[in-house]
């Protein structure tokens, strides 16, 4: 749901301008709306991939790499625009741990009950 809401509501529909401002800061302002919408579409596609259940572990690793990369870049280039400022990194880490646990521990243990 995180990918779907952030992609659709915040970026594609541009209901949270802060996301566009972050993109403008990192990639330049000239095409920030189009780039933000492209990122939003990618996030919606990520949500659909998650819901499909296809290649779950590849999906989890992809999510982890994207979240960590995105947050490292944002911490250096746009910390003042982040919802929780420098604490965003901590929330990103918790999200990554949740993704990892769900795919690599819950999935393995699902058949043991």
Contact map, one row per residue, 1 for C-alpha under 8 A:
11111000000000000000000000000000000000000000001000000000000000000000000000000000000000000000000000000000000000000
11111100000000000000000000000000000000000000000000000000000000000000000000000000000000000000000000000000000000000
11111110000000000000000000000000000000000011011000000000000000000000000000000000000000000000000000000000000000000
11111111100000000000000000000000000000000011011000000000000000000000000000000000000000000000000000000000000000000
11111111110000000000000000000000000000000000000000000000000000000000000000000000000000000000000000000000000000000
01111111111000000000000000000000000000010010000000000000000000000000000000000000000000000000000000000000000000000
00111111111100000000000000000000000010111111000000000000000000000000000000000000000000000000000000000000000000000
00011111111110000000000000000000000000011011000000000000000000000000000000000000000000000000000000000000000000000
00011111111111110000000000000000000000000000000000000000000000000000000000000000000000000000000000000000000000000
00001111111111111010000000000000000000010000000000000000000000000000000000000000000000000000000000000000000000000
00000111111111110011000000000000000110110000000000000000000000000000000000000000000000000000000000000000000000000
00000011111111000000000000000000000111011000000000000000000000000000000000000000000000000000000000000000000000000
00000001111111100000000000000000000010000000000000000000000000000000000000000000000000000000000000000000000000000
00000000111111111011000000000000000010000000000000000000000000000000000000000000000000000000000000000000000000000
00000000111011111000000000000000000000000000000000000000000000000000000000000000000000000000000000000000000000000
00000000111001111111000000000000000000000000000000000000000000000000000000000000000000000000000000000000000000000
00000000010001111111100000000000000000000000000000000000000000000000000000000000000000000000000000000000000000000
00000000000000011111110000000000000000000000000000000000000000000000000000000000110000000000000000000000000000000
00000000011001011111111000000000000100000000000000000000000000000000000000000000000000000000000000000000000000000
00000000001001011111111100000001100100000000000000000000000000000000000000000000000000000000000000000000000000000
00000000000000001111111110001001000000000000000000000000000000000000000000000000100000000000000000000000000000000
00000000000000000111111111000000000000000000000000000000000000000000000001000100110000000000000000000000000000000
00000000000000000011111111111001001100000000000000000000000000000000000000000000000000000000000000000000000000000
00000000000000000001111111111111000000000000000000000000000000000000000000000000000000000000000000000000000000000
00000000000000000000111111111000000000000000000000000000000000000000000000001100000000000000000000000000000000000
00000000000000000000011111110000000000000000000000000000000000000000000001001100000000000000000000000000000000000
00000000000000000000001111111001000000000000000000000000000000000000000000000000000000000000000000000000000000000
00000000000000000000001111111111000000000000000000000000000000000000000000000000000000000000000000000000000000000
00000000000000000000101110111111000000000000000000000000000000000000000000000000000000000000000000000000000000000
00000000000000000000000100011111000000000000000000000000000000000000000000000000000000000000000000000000000000000
00000000000000000000000100011111111000000000000000000000000000000000000000000000000000000000000000000000000000000
00000000000000000001101100111111111100000000000000000000000000000000000000000000000000000000000000000000000000000
00000000000000000001000000000011111110000000000000000000000000000000000000000000000000000000000000000000000000000
00000000000000000000000000000011111111000000000000000000000000000000000000000000000000000000000000000000000000000
00000000000000000000001000000011111111100000000000000000000000000000000000000000000000000000000000000000000000000
00000000001100000011001000000001111111110000000000000000000000000000000000000000000000000000000000000000000000000
00000010001111000000000000000000111111111000000000000000000000000000000000000000000000000000000000000000000000000
00000000000100000000000000000000011111111100000000000000000000000000000000000000000000000000000000000000000000000
00000010001000000000000000000000001111111110000000000000000000000000000000000000000000000000000000000000000000000
00000111011100000000000000000000000111111111000000000000000000000000000000000000000000000000000000000000000000000
00000011000100000000000000000000000011111111100000000000000000000000000000000000000000000000000000000000000000000
00000010000000000000000000000000000001111111110000000000000000000000000000000000000000000000000000000000000000000
00110111000000000000000000000000000000111111111000000000000000000000000000000000000000000000000000000000000000000
00110011000000000000000000000000000000011111111100000000000000000000000000000000000000000000000000000000000000000
00000000000000000000000000000000000000001111111110000000000000000000000000000000000000000000000000000000000000000
00110000000000000000000000000000000000000111111111000000000000000000000000000000000000000000000000000000000000000
10110000000000000000000000000000000000000011111111100000000000000000000000000000000000000000000000000000000000000
00000000000000000000000000000000000000000001111111110000000000000000000000000000000000000000000000000000000000000
00000000000000000000000000000000000000000000111111111100001000000000000000000000000000000000000000000000000000000
00000000000000000000000000000000000000000000011111111101001000000000000000000000000000000000000000000000000000000
00000000000000000000000000000000000000000000001111111000000000000000000000000000000000000000000000000000000000000
00000000000000000000000000000000000000000000000111111100000000000000000000000000000000000000000000000000000000000
00000000000000000000000000000000000000000000000011111111000000000000000000000000000000000000000000000000000000000
00000000000000000000000000000000000000000000000011011111000000000000000000000000000000000000000000000000000000000
00000000000000000000000000000000000000000000000000001111111000000000000000000000000000000000000000000000000000000
00000000000000000000000000000000000000000000000001001111111100000000000000000000000000000000000000000010000000000
00000000000000000000000000000000000000000000000000000011111110000000000000000000000000000000000000000011000000000
00000000000000000000000000000000000000000000000000000011111111000000000000000000000000000000000000000000000000000
00000000000000000000000000000000000000000000000011000011111111100000000000000000000000000000000000000000000000000
00000000000000000000000000000000000000000000000000000001111111110000000000000000000000000000000000110010000000000
00000000000000000000000000000000000000000000000000000000111111111000000000000000000000000000000000010000000000000
00000000000000000000000000000000000000000000000000000000011111111100000000000000000000000000000000000000000000000
00000000000000000000000000000000000000000000000000000000001111111110000000000000000000000000000100100000000000000
00000000000000000000000000000000000000000000000000000000000111111111000000000000000000000000000100110000000000000
00000000000000000000000000000000000000000000000000000000000011111111100000000000000000000000000000000000000000000
00000000000000000000000000000000000000000000000000000000000001111111110000000000000000000000000000000000000000000
00000000000000000000000000000000000000000000000000000000000000111111111000000000000000000001000100000000000000000
00000000000000000000000000000000000000000000000000000000000000011111111100000000000000000001100100000000000000000
00000000000000000000000000000000000000000000000000000000000000001111111110000000000000000000000000000000000000000
00000000000000000000000000000000000000000000000000000000000000000111111111000000000000000000000000000000000000000
00000000000000000000000000000000000000000000000000000000000000000011111111100000000000011001000000000000000000000
00000000000000000000000000000000000000000000000000000000000000000001111111110000000000001000000000000000000000000
00000000000000000000000000000000000000000000000000000000000000000000111111111100000000000000000000000000000000000
00000000000000000000010001000000000000000000000000000000000000000000011111111110010000000000000000000000000000000
00000000000000000000000000000000000000000000000000000000000000000000001111111110000001001000000000000000000000000
00000000000000000000000000000000000000000000000000000000000000000000000111111110000000000000000000000000000000000
00000000000000000000000011000000000000000000000000000000000000000000000011111110000000000000000000000000000000000
00000000000000000000010011000000000000000000000000000000000000000000000011111111110000000000000000000000000000000
00000000000000000000000000000000000000000000000000000000000000000000000001111111110011000000000000000000000000000
00000000000000000000000000000000000000000000000000000000000000000000000000000111110010000000000000000000000000000
00000000000000000100110000000000000000000000000000000000000000000000000000000111111010000000000000000000000000000
00000000000000000100010000000000000000000000000000000000000000000000000001000111111111010000000000000000000000000
00000000000000000000000000000000000000000000000000000000000000000000000000000000111110010000000000000000000000000
00000000000000000000000000000000000000000000000000000000000000000000000000000000011111110000000000000000000000000
00000000000000000000000000000000000000000000000000000000000000000000000000000011111111110000000000000000000000000
00000000000000000000000000000000000000000000000000000000000000000000000000100010010111111000000000000000000000000
00000000000000000000000000000000000000000000000000000000000000000000000000000000000111111110000000000000000000000
00000000000000000000000000000000000000000000000000000000000000000000001000000000011111111111000000000000000000000
00000000000000000000000000000000000000000000000000000000000000000000001100100000000001111111100000000000000000000
00000000000000000000000000000000000000000000000000000000000000000000000000000000000000111111110000000000000000000
00000000000000000000000000000000000000000000000000000000000000000000000000000000000000111111111000000000000000000
00000000000000000000000000000000000000000000000000000000000000000011001000000000000000011111111100000000000000000
00000000000000000000000000000000000000000000000000000000000000000001000000000000000000001111111110000000000000000
00000000000000000000000000000000000000000000000000000000000000000000000000000000000000000111111111000000000000000
00000000000000000000000000000000000000000000000000000000000000000000000000000000000000000011111111100000000000000
00000000000000000000000000000000000000000000000000000000000000110011000000000000000000000001111111110000000000000
00000000000000000000000000000000000000000000000000000000000000000000000000000000000000000000111111111000000000000
00000000000000000000000000000000000000000000000000000000000000000000000000000000000000000000011111111100000000000
00000000000000000000000000000000000000000000000000000000000100110000000000000000000000000000001111111110000000000
00000000000000000000000000000000000000000000000000000000000110010000000000000000000000000000000111111111100000000
00000000000000000000000000000000000000000000000000000000000000000000000000000000000000000000000011111111110000000
00000000000000000000000000000000000000000000000000000000000000000000000000000000000000000000000001111111111000000
00000000000000000000000000000000000000000000000000000001100100000000000000000000000000000000000000111111111100000
00000000000000000000000000000000000000000000000000000000100000000000000000000000000000000000000000011111111100000
00000000000000000000000000000000000000000000000000000000000000000000000000000000000000000000000000011111111110000
00000000000000000000000000000000000000000000000000000000000000000000000000000000000000000000000000001111111111000
00000000000000000000000000000000000000000000000000000000000000000000000000000000000000000000000000000111111111100
00000000000000000000000000000000000000000000000000000000000000000000000000000000000000000000000000000011111111100
00000000000000000000000000000000000000000000000000000000000000000000000000000000000000000000000000000000111111111
00000000000000000000000000000000000000000000000000000000000000000000000000000000000000000000000000000000011111111
00000000000000000000000000000000000000000000000000000000000000000000000000000000000000000000000000000000001111111
00000000000000000000000000000000000000000000000000000000000000000000000000000000000000000000000000000000000011111
00000000000000000000000000000000000000000000000000000000000000000000000000000000000000000000000000000000000011111
